[in-house]
Amino acid sequence: MQTWIQFQDYLRRSWYAAYRTFLSRRIRYIVNVKRTKLPNLHSNPRML
């Protein structure tokens, strides 16, 4: 029983870490895309 609880805790922790890395990568990607599209912001304010 104790090993099952430890296994669940390990799964939750690893899933949380993977989710955080995925989120940070996605945020960085969005920031890079916005940075490359910056010259178009003046002509198209809806890009924000």
Summary of the structure (lengths in Angstrom):
residues: 48
radius of gyration: 19.3
end to end distance: 51.1
largest distance: 62.0
contacts: 85
relative contact order: 0.08
helix: 85%
strand: 0%
